[in-house]
């Protein structure tokens, strides 16, 4: 039987506020355990939550960016369940009336086409604390620093049909929240994580299959691996005559498998009811308009501008706008080179810079070579001071911290390109005189030998001869 996969994601985005959603306690990551949890976070008697206005603004910002409905009235509810790191015995969330309603976002598929993924809702809630198992022999430690940290839970429609589509959607949301500066997107610290709802059904069937929820996956690679494993598991269950159970499963990255945690709860298991300590959230149109005016140029808008105004390919523009920091680096480079050659700038950022960053496992914000330093290299290519090949050597030296800019490295290493026509002509004459057989073969029609002659001349000049002049003089002499 041919199966169709159905996937929906619930992405938990930790909002970049300085204080928690219902208290003034700090949200900074890495503090000593239980030093950033106040009486409100702990749910002690007599305390009352006060809503963080900045968290609301960030939620609205996201809603506007995905063309979603912004609710003029939303309600906070208590989601009741017991867990050791949930001190109040309930989580303040939103249920029937979330702040952000239906929206959508476009993802790029591998074949270059786009697909619209629906967003069901995005609601505000508080995070729970954290259970620590590693440092306690047979016991569990509880760190409540994270309790009360503001989250925006972004729930997609079940519109994805493969693990790759799910990863593309997750990457797009990750890029967007960083563009909006509402989340740092740090997956290692848990600022951006997701639950994946996965089911399968016979191809052509409209009714959804029974889904399993994969909890708290915090890397793009693991999302893809977890979903693919779960797809195969469910197919094996059904094809062997079994029945898929609706349950919550945990993904074990070391073993690359999912395992059952608990039967999946329904909404009524949580006994939602409006939080009596919080008034309904009323958002006026004027507030929405003010926030809309603060929106930055969004990834798709920037991508389209790079294509239409700078003449970049859709692929190059998509790569450069995949993160706000990368796009900023490219635009700074373009400005510092006078905007003369966008394609050259794009090639260097996507090729040399990104390659060096990947090799060193660094982010673009940590690049040892600034956009201005790289511009000094490209400017020396443009004025024929160095060739493209020598430029690679200069870039490597800048990366290693051997100089403050291209000029200093070119001077200290003697890398200036030879552009004196007389000197290059002398090298051409010498190479042709030393290779009479190859000269004759070239003149007999073996024109690919031009590469051999160029190589010999570049070797003789230690890579410093201007390639354009070399080619021009060679062809002139060979064609006699």
C-alpha positions as a Markdown table, in Angstrom:
| # | Residue | x | y | z |
|---|---|---|---|---|
| 1 | Unk | 0.0 | 0.0 | 0.0 |
| 2 | Unk | 1.1 | 3.5 | -0.7 |
| 3 | Unk | 1.1 | 5.8 | 2.3 |
| 4 | Unk | 0.8 | 9.6 | 2.7 |
| 5 | Unk | 2.5 | 11.3 | 5.6 |
| 6 | Unk | 0.7 | 14.1 | 7.5 |
| 7 | Unk | 2.8 | 16.4 | 9.8 |
| 8 | Unk | 2.0 | 19.4 | 11.9 |
| 9 | Unk | 4.5 | 21.2 | 14.2 |
| 10 | Unk | 4.1 | 23.0 | 17.5 |
| 11 | Unk | 7.0 | 25.4 | 17.8 |
| 12 | Unk | 7.9 | 26.8 | 21.2 |
| 13 | Unk | 9.6 | 30.1 | 20.8 |
| 14 | Unk | 11.1 | 31.7 | 23.9 |
| 15 | Unk | 10.4 | 35.4 | 23.7 |
| 16 | Unk | 13.4 | 37.7 | 24.1 |
| 17 | Unk | 12.0 | 39.8 | 27.0 |
| 18 | Unk | 14.2 | 40.8 | 29.9 |
| 19 | Unk | 11.7 | 39.7 | 32.5 |
| 20 | Unk | 9.2 | 36.8 | 32.8 |
| 21 | Unk | 5.7 | 36.9 | 31.4 |
| 22 | Unk | 3.9 | 37.4 | 34.7 |
| 23 | Unk | 6.6 | 38.6 | 37.0 |
| 24 | Unk | 9.7 | 40.8 | 37.2 |
| 25 | Unk | 12.2 | 38.0 | 37.5 |
| 26 | Unk | 15.0 | 37.9 | 35.0 |
| 27 | Unk | 15.1 | 35.5 | 32.1 |
| 28 | Unk | 18.9 | 35.5 | 31.4 |
| 29 | Unk | 20.2 | 32.1 | 30.5 |
| 30 | Unk | 22.9 | 30.4 | 32.6 |
| 31 | Unk | 22.3 | 31.7 | 36.1 |
| 32 | Unk | 22.8 | 29.4 | 39.1 |
| 33 | Unk | 19.8 | 27.1 | 39.6 |
| 34 | Unk | 16.8 | 28.6 | 41.4 |
| 35 | Unk | 18.2 | 32.1 | 41.6 |
| 36 | Unk | 15.8 | 33.6 | 39.1 |
| 37 | Unk | 12.5 | 32.3 | 40.4 |
| 38 | Unk | 10.4 | 34.7 | 42.5 |
| 39 | Unk | 7.3 | 34.2 | 44.6 |
| 40 | Unk | 5.0 | 34.7 | 41.5 |
| 41 | Unk | 6.9 | 32.0 | 39.5 |
| 42 | Unk | 6.6 | 29.7 | 42.5 |
| 43 | Unk | 2.9 | 30.2 | 42.9 |
| 44 | Unk | 3.2 | 31.1 | 46.5 |
| 45 | Unk | -0.1 | 32.1 | 48.4 |
| 46 | Unk | -1.1 | 35.7 | 48.0 |
| 47 | Unk | 0.7 | 36.6 | 44.8 |
| 48 | Unk | -0.9 | 37.8 | 41.6 |
| 49 | Unk | 0.5 | 37.6 | 38.0 |
| 50 | Unk | 0.9 | 40.8 | 36.0 |
| 51 | Unk | 1.1 | 40.5 | 32.2 |
| 52 | Unk | 4.4 | 41.6 | 30.5 |
| 53 | Unk | 3.3 | 44.1 | 27.8 |
| 54 | Unk | 6.5 | 43.5 | 25.8 |
| 55 | Unk | 5.6 | 39.8 | 25.4 |
| 56 | Unk | 2.2 | 40.8 | 24.0 |
| 57 | Unk | 3.9 | 43.2 | 21.5 |
| 58 | Unk | 6.2 | 40.5 | 20.3 |
| 59 | Unk | 3.3 | 38.1 | 19.8 |
| 60 | Unk | 1.5 | 40.7 | 17.7 |
| 61 | Unk | 4.7 | 41.4 | 15.7 |
| 62 | Unk | 4.9 | 37.7 | 14.8 |
| 63 | Unk | 1.2 | 37.6 | 13.9 |
| 64 | Unk | 1.5 | 40.6 | 11.5 |
| 65 | Unk | 4.6 | 39.0 | 9.9 |
| 66 | Unk | 2.6 | 35.8 | 9.0 |
| 67 | Unk | -0.5 | 37.8 | 7.9 |
| 68 | Unk | -2.5 | 36.4 | 10.7 |
| 69 | Unk | -5.6 | 37.5 | 12.5 |
| 70 | Unk | -4.8 | 39.5 | 15.6 |
| 71 | Unk | -7.5 | 39.0 | 18.3 |
| 72 | Unk | -8.9 | 42.2 | 19.8 |
| 73 | Unk | -9.8 | 40.1 | 22.8 |
| 74 | Unk | -7.9 | 37.1 | 24.1 |
| 75 | Unk | -8.1 | 35.1 | 27.3 |
| 76 | Unk | -5.5 | 33.4 | 29.5 |
| 77 | Unk | -6.5 | 30.0 | 30.9 |
| 78 | Unk | -5.1 | 27.6 | 33.4 |
| 79 | Unk | -3.9 | 24.3 | 32.0 |
| 80 | Unk | -3.9 | 21.9 | 34.9 |
| 81 | Unk | -1.5 | 19.0 | 35.2 |
| 82 | Unk | 1.1 | 17.8 | 37.7 |
| 83 | Unk | 4.8 | 17.7 | 37.0 |
| 84 | Unk | 7.6 | 18.2 | 39.5 |
| 85 | Unk | 9.0 | 21.3 | 37.6 |
| 86 | Unk | 5.6 | 23.0 | 37.4 |
| 87 | Unk | 5.4 | 24.6 | 40.9 |
| 88 | Unk | 1.8 | 26.0 | 40.7 |
| 89 | Unk | 0.3 | 22.7 | 39.5 |
| 90 | Unk | -1.0 | 24.5 | 36.5 |
| 91 | Unk | 0.4 | 26.4 | 33.5 |
| 92 | Unk | -1.0 | 29.8 | 32.5 |
| 93 | Unk | -1.6 | 29.5 | 28.7 |
| 94 | Unk | -4.3 | 30.5 | 26.2 |
| 95 | Unk | -6.8 | 28.0 | 24.9 |
| 96 | Unk | -10.0 | 29.0 | 23.2 |
| 97 | Unk | -9.1 | 32.7 | 22.5 |
| 98 | Unk | -5.4 | 33.0 | 21.6 |
| 99 | Unk | -3.8 | 36.4 | 20.8 |
| 100 | Unk | -2.8 | 35.3 | 17.2 |
| 101 | Unk | -5.3 | 33.5 | 15.0 |
| 102 | Unk | -5.0 | 31.9 | 11.5 |
| 103 | Unk | -2.1 | 32.9 | 9.3 |
| 104 | Unk | 0.3 | 31.4 | 6.8 |
| 105 | Unk | 3.9 | 31.3 | 5.7 |
| 106 | Unk | 5.6 | 30.2 | 2.4 |
| 107 | Unk | 8.4 | 27.6 | 2.4 |
| 108 | Unk | 10.8 | 26.8 | -0.4 |
| 109 | Unk | 10.9 | 23.2 | -1.6 |
| 110 | Unk | 13.9 | 21.4 | -3.0 |
| 111 | Unk | 12.7 | 21.7 | -6.6 |
| 112 | Unk | 12.6 | 25.5 | -6.2 |
| 113 | Unk | 8.8 | 25.8 | -5.9 |
| 114 | Unk | 7.0 | 27.3 | -2.9 |
| 115 | Unk | 4.3 | 25.8 | -0.7 |
| 116 | Unk | 1.9 | 27.6 | 1.7 |
| 117 | Unk | 1.8 | 26.2 | 5.2 |
| 118 | Unk | -1.1 | 27.3 | 7.3 |
| 119 | Unk | -0.7 | 28.6 | 10.9 |
| 120 | Unk | -3.6 | 27.6 | 13.1 |
| 121 | Unk | -2.7 | 29.9 | 16.0 |
| 122 | Unk | 0.1 | 31.4 | 18.1 |
| 123 | Unk | -0.6 | 31.7 | 21.8 |
| 124 | Unk | 1.2 | 33.1 | 24.8 |
| 125 | Unk | 2.1 | 31.0 | 27.7 |
| 126 | Unk | 4.6 | 30.5 | 30.5 |
| 127 | Unk | 7.3 | 27.9 | 30.4 |
| 128 | Unk | 7.8 | 25.3 | 33.1 |
| 129 | Unk | 11.0 | 24.7 | 35.1 |
| 130 | Unk | 13.6 | 22.2 | 34.2 |
| 131 | Unk | 14.2 | 18.7 | 35.6 |
| 132 | Unk | 17.9 | 17.8 | 35.8 |
| 133 | Unk | 18.8 | 14.1 | 35.8 |
| 134 | Unk | 22.5 | 14.1 | 34.9 |
| 135 | Unk | 24.2 | 15.3 | 38.1 |
| 136 | Unk | 22.1 | 13.4 | 40.6 |
| 137 | Unk | 22.6 | 9.7 | 41.4 |
| 138 | Unk | 19.2 | 8.1 | 41.3 |
| 139 | Unk | 17.5 | 11.5 | 41.9 |
| 140 | Unk | 16.2 | 14.4 | 39.9 |
| 141 | Unk | 17.1 | 18.1 | 40.5 |
| 142 | Unk | 14.6 | 20.8 | 39.8 |
| 143 | Unk | 15.7 | 24.2 | 38.5 |
| 144 | Unk | 12.9 | 26.8 | 38.4 |
| 145 | Unk | 14.8 | 29.6 | 36.7 |
| 146 | Unk | 12.9 | 28.9 | 33.5 |
| 147 | Unk | 9.5 | 28.8 | 35.2 |
| 148 | Unk | 7.4 | 31.7 | 34.0 |
| 149 | Unk | 9.7 | 32.5 | 31.0 |
| 150 | Unk | 7.4 | 33.8 | 28.1 |
| 151 | Unk | 6.7 | 31.5 | 25.3 |
| 152 | Unk | 4.9 | 31.9 | 22.0 |
| 153 | Unk | 3.6 | 28.5 | 20.9 |
| 154 | Unk | 3.2 | 28.5 | 17.1 |
| 155 | Unk | 0.8 | 25.8 | 15.9 |
| 156 | Unk | 0.8 | 24.9 | 12.3 |
| 157 | Unk | -1.9 | 23.2 | 10.2 |
| 158 | Unk | -1.2 | 19.6 | 9.3 |
| 159 | Unk | 0.0 | 20.7 | 5.9 |
| 160 | Unk | 3.4 | 19.1 | 5.6 |
| 161 | Unk | 3.9 | 15.8 | 3.8 |
| 162 | Unk | 7.5 | 14.9 | 4.5 |
| 163 | Unk | 10.2 | 15.4 | 7.1 |
| 164 | Unk | 12.1 | 17.7 | 4.7 |
| 165 | Unk | 9.0 | 20.0 | 4.4 |
| 166 | Unk | 8.7 | 20.0 | 8.2 |
| 167 | Unk | 12.4 | 21.1 | 8.5 |
| 168 | Unk | 11.9 | 23.8 | 5.8 |
| 169 | Unk | 9.0 | 25.2 | 7.7 |
| 170 | Unk | 10.8 | 25.1 | 11.0 |
| 171 | Unk | 13.8 | 26.9 | 9.4 |
| 172 | Unk | 11.5 | 29.5 | 8.0 |
| 173 | Unk | 9.9 | 30.2 | 11.4 |
| 174 | Unk | 13.4 | 30.2 | 13.0 |
| 175 | Unk | 14.6 | 32.8 | 10.5 |
| 176 | Unk | 11.5 | 34.9 | 10.9 |
| 177 | Unk | 11.6 | 35.2 | 14.7 |
| 178 | Unk | 15.2 | 36.2 | 14.5 |
| 179 | Unk | 14.5 | 38.8 | 11.8 |
| 180 | Unk | 11.7 | 40.2 | 14.1 |
| 181 | Unk | 14.2 | 40.1 | 17.0 |
| 182 | Unk | 11.5 | 38.4 | 19.2 |
| 183 | Unk | 13.7 | 35.3 | 19.9 |
| 184 | Unk | 17.4 | 34.6 | 19.8 |
| 185 | Unk | 16.7 | 31.2 | 18.2 |
| 186 | Unk | 19.3 | 29.4 | 20.3 |
| 187 | Unk | 18.3 | 25.8 | 20.0 |
| 188 | Unk | 21.1 | 24.5 | 22.3 |
| 189 | Unk | 19.7 | 26.6 | 25.1 |
| 190 | Unk | 16.1 | 25.6 | 24.5 |
| 191 | Unk | 15.0 | 29.0 | 23.2 |
| 192 | Unk | 13.5 | 27.4 | 20.1 |
| 193 | Unk | 12.2 | 23.8 | 20.2 |
| 194 | Unk | 9.3 | 21.9 | 18.7 |
| 195 | Unk | 6.9 | 19.1 | 19.1 |
| 196 | Unk | 6.0 | 17.2 | 15.9 |
| 197 | Unk | 2.6 | 15.5 | 15.3 |
| 198 | Unk | 3.0 | 12.7 | 12.8 |
| 199 | Unk | 0.5 | 10.4 | 11.3 |
| 200 | Unk | 0.1 | 8.3 | 8.1 |
| 201 | Unk | -2.9 | 7.4 | 6.0 |
| 202 | Unk | -3.5 | 5.5 | 2.7 |
| 203 | Unk | -2.8 | 7.7 | -0.2 |
| 204 | Unk | -6.0 | 9.3 | -1.4 |
| 205 | Unk | -7.8 | 9.0 | 1.9 |
| 206 | Unk | -9.2 | 12.2 | 3.4 |
| 207 | Unk | -9.5 | 11.1 | 7.0 |
| 208 | Unk | -6.4 | 11.6 | 9.1 |
| 209 | Unk | -4.6 | 8.7 | 10.7 |
| 210 | Unk | -3.9 | 8.4 | 14.4 |
| 211 | Unk | -1.1 | 10.7 | 15.3 |
| 212 | Unk | 1.8 | 10.4 | 17.6 |
| 213 | Unk | 3.4 | 13.5 | 19.2 |
| 214 | Unk | 7.2 | 13.7 | 19.3 |
| 215 | Unk | 8.2 | 16.0 | 22.2 |
| 216 | Unk | 10.8 | 18.7 | 22.6 |
| 217 | Unk | 13.1 | 18.2 | 19.6 |
| 218 | Unk | 15.7 | 21.0 | 19.6 |
| 219 | Unk | 17.7 | 20.7 | 16.3 |
| 220 | Unk | 16.8 | 20.7 | 12.6 |
| 221 | Unk | 18.7 | 17.5 | 12.1 |
| 222 | Unk | 16.9 | 15.7 | 14.9 |
| 223 | Unk | 13.5 | 16.9 | 13.7 |
| 224 | Unk | 14.1 | 15.2 | 10.3 |
| 225 | Unk | 15.5 | 12.0 | 11.8 |
| 226 | Unk | 12.8 | 11.7 | 14.4 |
| 227 | Unk | 10.0 | 12.2 | 11.9 |
| 228 | Unk | 11.5 | 9.8 | 9.4 |
| 229 | Unk | 11.9 | 7.2 | 12.1 |
| 230 | Unk | 8.3 | 7.7 | 13.3 |
| 231 | Unk | 7.0 | 7.4 | 9.7 |
| 232 | Unk | 8.7 | 4.0 | 9.3 |
| 233 | Unk | 7.6 | 2.8 | 12.7 |
| 234 | Unk | 3.9 | 3.6 | 12.0 |
| 235 | Unk | 4.1 | 2.0 | 8.6 |
| 236 | Unk | 5.6 | -1.2 | 10.2 |
| 237 | Unk | 2.8 | -1.2 | 12.8 |
| 238 | Unk | 0.0 | -0.9 | 10.3 |
| 239 | Unk | 1.4 | -3.2 | 7.7 |
| 240 | Unk | 1.9 | -5.9 | 10.3 |
| 241 | Unk | -1.8 | -5.7 | 11.3 |
| 242 | Unk | -1.4 | -3.5 | 14.3 |
| 243 | Unk | -2.9 | -0.2 | 15.3 |
| 244 | Unk | -1.2 | 3.1 | 15.9 |
| 245 | Unk | -1.9 | 4.4 | 19.4 |
| 246 | Unk | -2.4 | 8.1 | 20.0 |
| 247 | Unk | 0.5 | 8.9 | 22.4 |
| 248 | Unk | 3.3 | 11.2 | 23.3 |
| 249 | Unk | 6.7 | 9.8 | 22.3 |
| 250 | Unk | 10.3 | 10.9 | 23.1 |
| 251 | Unk | 13.0 | 11.0 | 20.5 |
| 252 | Unk | 16.3 | 9.4 | 21.5 |
| 253 | Unk | 19.0 | 11.0 | 19.3 |
| 254 | Unk | 21.7 | 8.6 | 20.4 |
| 255 | Unk | 19.7 | 5.5 | 19.4 |
| 256 | Unk | 17.8 | 7.3 | 16.6 |
| 257 | Unk | 14.4 | 6.0 | 17.8 |
| 258 | Unk | 11.2 | 7.2 | 19.4 |
| 259 | Unk | 9.8 | 5.6 | 22.5 |
| 260 | Unk | 6.5 | 5.9 | 24.3 |
| 261 | Unk | 6.2 | 8.4 | 27.2 |
| 262 | Unk | 2.5 | 8.5 | 27.9 |
| 263 | Unk | -0.9 | 8.2 | 26.3 |
| 264 | Unk | -1.7 | 11.5 | 24.5 |
| 265 | Unk | -3.9 | 13.8 | 26.5 |
| 266 | Unk | -6.9 | 15.5 | 25.1 |
| 267 | Unk | -7.8 | 19.1 | 25.9 |
| 268 | Unk | -10.4 | 18.0 | 28.5 |
| 269 | Unk | -7.7 | 16.2 | 30.4 |
| 270 | Unk | -6.1 | 19.5 | 31.3 |
| 271 | Unk | -9.4 | 21.0 | 32.7 |
| 272 | Unk | -8.8 | 24.4 | 31.1 |
| 273 | Unk | -10.7 | 27.3 | 32.6 |
| 274 | Unk | -10.1 | 31.1 | 32.4 |
| 275 | Unk | -7.5 | 32.3 | 34.9 |
| 276 | Unk | -9.4 | 34.3 | 37.5 |
| 277 | Unk | -6.3 | 36.4 | 38.3 |
| 278 | Unk | -5.9 | 37.8 | 34.8 |
| 279 | Unk | -8.3 | 40.0 | 33.0 |
| 280 | Unk | -9.0 | 39.4 | 29.3 |
| 281 | Unk | -6.3 | 40.9 | 27.0 |
| 282 | Unk | -7.8 | 43.7 | 24.9 |
| 283 | Unk | -5.8 | 44.9 | 21.9 |
| 284 | Unk | -6.8 | 48.1 | 20.2 |
| 285 | Unk | -6.4 | 48.7 | 16.5 |
| 286 | Unk | -4.2 | 51.7 | 17.2 |
| 287 | Unk | -1.7 | 49.4 | 19.0 |
| 288 | Unk | -1.6 | 47.0 | 16.1 |
| 289 | Unk | -0.9 | 49.8 | 13.7 |
| 290 | Unk | 1.9 | 51.1 | 15.9 |
| 291 | Unk | 3.5 | 47.7 | 16.0 |
| 292 | Unk | 3.0 | 47.2 | 12.2 |
| 293 | Unk | 5.0 | 50.4 | 11.7 |
| 294 | Unk | 8.0 | 48.8 | 13.5 |
| 295 | Unk | 8.2 | 45.7 | 11.4 |
| 296 | Unk | 11.6 | 45.3 | 9.6 |
| 297 | Unk | 12.0 | 44.2 | 6.0 |
| 298 | Unk | 11.0 | 40.5 | 6.2 |
| 299 | Unk | 13.0 | 37.6 | 4.7 |
| 300 | Unk | 10.8 | 37.1 | 1.6 |
| 301 | Unk | 10.7 | 40.9 | 0.9 |
| 302 | Unk | 14.5 | 41.1 | 1.2 |
| 303 | Unk | 14.9 | 38.0 | -1.0 |
| 304 | Unk | 12.7 | 39.5 | -3.7 |
| 305 | Unk | 14.6 | 42.8 | -3.6 |
| 306 | Unk | 17.9 | 41.0 | -4.0 |
| 307 | Unk | 16.5 | 39.3 | -7.1 |
| 308 | Unk | 14.7 | 42.2 | -8.7 |
| 309 | Unk | 17.1 | 45.1 | -7.8 |
| 310 | Unk | 20.5 | 43.4 | -7.5 |
| 311 | Unk | 20.0 | 40.8 | -10.2 |
| 312 | Unk | 20.9 | 37.8 | -8.0 |
| 313 | Unk | 19.6 | 34.4 | -8.7 |
| 314 | Unk | 16.7 | 33.1 | -6.5 |
| 315 | Unk | 19.0 | 30.5 | -5.0 |
| 316 | Unk | 21.6 | 33.1 | -4.0 |
| 317 | Unk | 19.0 | 35.5 | -2.6 |
| 318 | Unk | 17.3 | 32.7 | -0.6 |
| 319 | Unk | 20.7 | 31.7 | 1.0 |
| 320 | Unk | 21.7 | 35.2 | 1.8 |
| 321 | Unk | 18.3 | 36.0 | 3.4 |
| 322 | Unk | 18.1 | 32.7 | 5.4 |
| 323 | Unk | 19.3 | 34.7 | 8.5 |
| 324 | Unk | 19.1 | 38.3 | 9.3 |
| 325 | Unk | 22.8 | 38.4 | 10.3 |
| 326 | Unk | 23.9 | 36.9 | 7.0 |
| 327 | Unk | 21.8 | 39.3 | 5.0 |
| 328 | Unk | 23.3 | 42.2 | 7.0 |
| 329 | Unk | 26.8 | 41.0 | 6.4 |
| 330 | Unk | 26.1 | 40.8 | 2.6 |
| 331 | Unk | 24.6 | 44.3 | 2.5 |
| 332 | Unk | 27.4 | 45.8 | 4.5 |
| 333 | Unk | 29.9 | 44.2 | 2.1 |
| 334 | Unk | 28.0 | 45.5 | -0.9 |
| 335 | Unk | 27.9 | 49.0 | 0.5 |
| 336 | Unk | 31.7 | 48.9 | 1.3 |
| 337 | Unk | 32.5 | 47.9 | -2.2 |
| 338 | Unk | 30.4 | 50.7 | -3.7 |
| 339 | Unk | 27.7 | 48.3 | -4.8 |
| 340 | Unk | 29.6 | 47.6 | -8.1 |
| 341 | Unk | 29.2 | 43.8 | -8.3 |
| 342 | Unk | 26.4 | 42.2 | -6.2 |
| 343 | Unk | 27.1 | 38.8 | -7.8 |
| 344 | Unk | 30.8 | 38.9 | -6.8 |
| 345 | Unk | 29.8 | 39.8 | -3.2 |
| 346 | Unk | 27.2 | 37.0 | -3.1 |
| 347 | Unk | 29.7 | 34.5 | -4.4 |
| 348 | Unk | 32.2 | 35.4 | -1.7 |
| 349 | Unk | 29.7 | 35.3 | 1.2 |
| 350 | Unk | 28.0 | 32.1 | 0.1 |
| 351 | Unk | 31.3 | 30.4 | -0.9 |
| 352 | Unk | 34.5 | 31.5 | 0.9 |
| 353 | Unk | 33.0 | 33.1 | 4.0 |
| 354 | Unk | 30.3 | 30.4 | 4.6 |
| 355 | Unk | 32.8 | 27.6 | 3.9 |
| 356 | Unk | 35.3 | 29.0 | 6.4 |
| 357 | Unk | 32.6 | 29.5 | 9.0 |
| 358 | Unk | 31.3 | 25.9 | 8.6 |
| 359 | Unk | 34.8 | 24.5 | 8.9 |
| 360 | Unk | 35.4 | 26.5 | 12.1 |
| 361 | Unk | 31.8 | 25.8 | 13.4 |
| 362 | Unk | 31.2 | 29.5 | 13.7 |
| 363 | Unk | 28.1 | 31.7 | 13.1 |
| 364 | Unk | 28.4 | 34.7 | 10.7 |
| 365 | Unk | 28.2 | 37.0 | 13.7 |
| 366 | Unk | 31.5 | 35.4 | 14.9 |
| 367 | Unk | 33.3 | 35.8 | 11.6 |
| 368 | Unk | 37.0 | 36.8 | 12.1 |
| 369 | Unk | 36.8 | 38.7 | 8.8 |
| 370 | Unk | 34.4 | 41.6 | 8.9 |
| 371 | Unk | 32.4 | 42.7 | 5.9 |
| 372 | Unk | 34.6 | 45.8 | 5.7 |
| 373 | Unk | 37.8 | 43.7 | 5.7 |
| 374 | Unk | 36.4 | 41.4 | 3.0 |
| 375 | Unk | 35.5 | 44.6 | 1.0 |
| 376 | Unk | 39.2 | 45.6 | 1.1 |
| 377 | Unk | 39.9 | 42.3 | -0.7 |
| 378 | Unk | 37.3 | 42.7 | -3.4 |
| 379 | Unk | 38.3 | 46.3 | -4.0 |
| 380 | Unk | 41.8 | 45.1 | -4.7 |
| 381 | Unk | 40.5 | 42.6 | -7.2 |
| 382 | Unk | 38.5 | 45.3 | -8.9 |
| 383 | Unk | 41.4 | 47.6 | -9.4 |
| 384 | Unk | 43.7 | 44.8 | -10.6 |
| 385 | Unk | 46.0 | 45.0 | -7.6 |
| 386 | Unk | 45.5 | 41.2 | -7.1 |
| 387 | Unk | 43.9 | 38.4 | -9.0 |
| 388 | Unk | 41.0 | 36.3 | -7.8 |
| 389 | Unk | 43.4 | 33.5 | -7.0 |
| 390 | Unk | 45.7 | 35.7 | -4.9 |
| 391 | Unk | 42.5 | 37.1 | -3.2 |
| 392 | Unk | 41.9 | 33.6 | -1.7 |
| 393 | Unk | 45.4 | 33.8 | -0.1 |
| 394 | Unk | 44.7 | 37.3 | 1.2 |
| 395 | Unk | 41.3 | 36.2 | 2.7 |
| 396 | Unk | 43.0 | 33.2 | 4.4 |
| 397 | Unk | 45.6 | 35.6 | 5.9 |
| 398 | Unk | 42.8 | 37.9 | 7.2 |
| 399 | Unk | 41.0 | 34.9 | 8.6 |
| 400 | Unk | 44.2 | 34.0 | 10.5 |
| 401 | Unk | 44.5 | 37.5 | 11.9 |
| 402 | Unk | 47.7 | 38.3 | 10.0 |
| 403 | Unk | 46.7 | 41.9 | 9.1 |
| 404 | Unk | 44.1 | 44.5 | 9.5 |
| 405 | Unk | 43.1 | 44.7 | 5.9 |
| 406 | Unk | 44.0 | 43.5 | 2.4 |
| 407 | Unk | 46.5 | 46.3 | 1.7 |
| 408 | Unk | 48.6 | 45.4 | 4.7 |
| 409 | Unk | 48.7 | 41.7 | 3.8 |
| 410 | Unk | 49.4 | 42.4 | 0.1 |
| 411 | Unk | 52.3 | 44.6 | 1.1 |
| 412 | Unk | 53.8 | 42.4 | 3.8 |
| 413 | Unk | 53.6 | 39.2 | 1.6 |
| 414 | Unk | 54.5 | 40.9 | -1.7 |
| 415 | Unk | 51.3 | 39.7 | -3.4 |
| 416 | Unk | 50.8 | 42.6 | -5.7 |
| 417 | Unk | 49.7 | 41.5 | -9.2 |
| 418 | Unk | 52.2 | 41.9 | -12.1 |
| 419 | Unk | 50.5 | 44.1 | -14.7 |
| 420 | Unk | 53.5 | 45.3 | -16.5 |
| 421 | Unk | 52.9 | 44.2 | -20.1 |
| 422 | Unk | 56.6 | 44.0 | -20.9 |
| 423 | Unk | 57.3 | 41.7 | -17.9 |
| 424 | Unk | 54.3 | 39.4 | -18.8 |
| 425 | Unk | 55.3 | 39.3 | -22.5 |
| 426 | Unk | 58.8 | 38.2 | -21.5 |
| 427 | Unk | 57.3 | 35.3 | -19.5 |
| 428 | Unk | 55.0 | 34.4 | -22.3 |
| 429 | Unk | 57.9 | 34.3 | -24.8 |
| 430 | Unk | 60.0 | 32.1 | -22.4 |
| 431 | Unk | 57.2 | 29.6 | -21.9 |
| 432 | Unk | 56.5 | 29.3 | -25.6 |
| 433 | Unk | 60.2 | 28.9 | -26.4 |
| 434 | Unk | 60.5 | 26.1 | -23.9 |
| 435 | Unk | 57.5 | 24.2 | -25.2 |
| 436 | Unk | 57.7 | 24.1 | -29.0 |
| 437 | Unk | 55.9 | 20.8 | -29.3 |
| 438 | Unk | 52.8 | 22.1 | -27.4 |
| 439 | Unk | 52.9 | 25.3 | -29.5 |
| 440 | Unk | 52.7 | 23.3 | -32.7 |
| 441 | Unk | 49.9 | 21.1 | -31.3 |
| 442 | Unk | 47.9 | 24.2 | -30.4 |
| 443 | Unk | 48.4 | 25.6 | -33.9 |
| 444 | Unk | 47.3 | 22.3 | -35.4 |
| 445 | Unk | 43.9 | 22.7 | -33.6 |
| 446 | Unk | 44.4 | 21.5 | -30.0 |
| 447 | Unk | 43.2 | 24.7 | -28.6 |
| 448 | Unk | 42.6 | 23.3 | -25.1 |
| 449 | Unk | 46.4 | 23.6 | -24.6 |
| 450 | Unk | 45.8 | 27.3 | -23.8 |
| 451 | Unk | 45.2 | 26.2 | -20.2 |
| 452 | Unk | 48.6 | 24.5 | -20.1 |
| 453 | Unk | 50.4 | 27.7 | -21.2 |
| 454 | Unk | 48.5 | 29.9 | -18.8 |
| 455 | Unk | 49.4 | 27.5 | -16.0 |
| 456 | Unk | 53.1 | 27.6 | -16.9 |
| 457 | Unk | 53.1 | 31.4 | -17.0 |
| 458 | Unk | 51.2 | 31.7 | -13.6 |
| 459 | Unk | 53.7 | 29.3 | -12.1 |
| 460 | Unk | 56.6 | 31.3 | -13.4 |
| 461 | Unk | 55.1 | 34.5 | -12.0 |
| 462 | Unk | 54.2 | 32.8 | -8.7 |
| 463 | Unk | 50.6 | 33.5 | -9.4 |
| 464 | Unk | 51.1 | 37.2 | -9.6 |
| 465 | Unk | 50.6 | 37.8 | -13.4 |
| 466 | Unk | 47.4 | 39.4 | -14.4 |
| 467 | Unk | 45.3 | 36.5 | -15.9 |
| 468 | Unk | 43.5 | 38.6 | -18.4 |
| 469 | Unk | 46.7 | 40.1 | -19.8 |
| 470 | Unk | 48.3 | 36.6 | -19.9 |
| 471 | Unk | 45.5 | 35.2 | -22.0 |
| 472 | Unk | 45.4 | 38.2 | -24.3 |
| 473 | Unk | 49.2 | 38.1 | -25.0 |
| 474 | Unk | 49.2 | 34.3 | -25.3 |
| 475 | Unk | 46.4 | 34.2 | -27.9 |
| 476 | Unk | 48.1 | 37.0 | -29.8 |
| 477 | Unk | 51.4 | 35.2 | -30.0 |
| 478 | Unk | 50.0 | 31.7 | -30.6 |
| 479 | Unk | 47.7 | 32.8 | -33.3 |
| 480 | Unk | 50.6 | 34.8 | -34.9 |
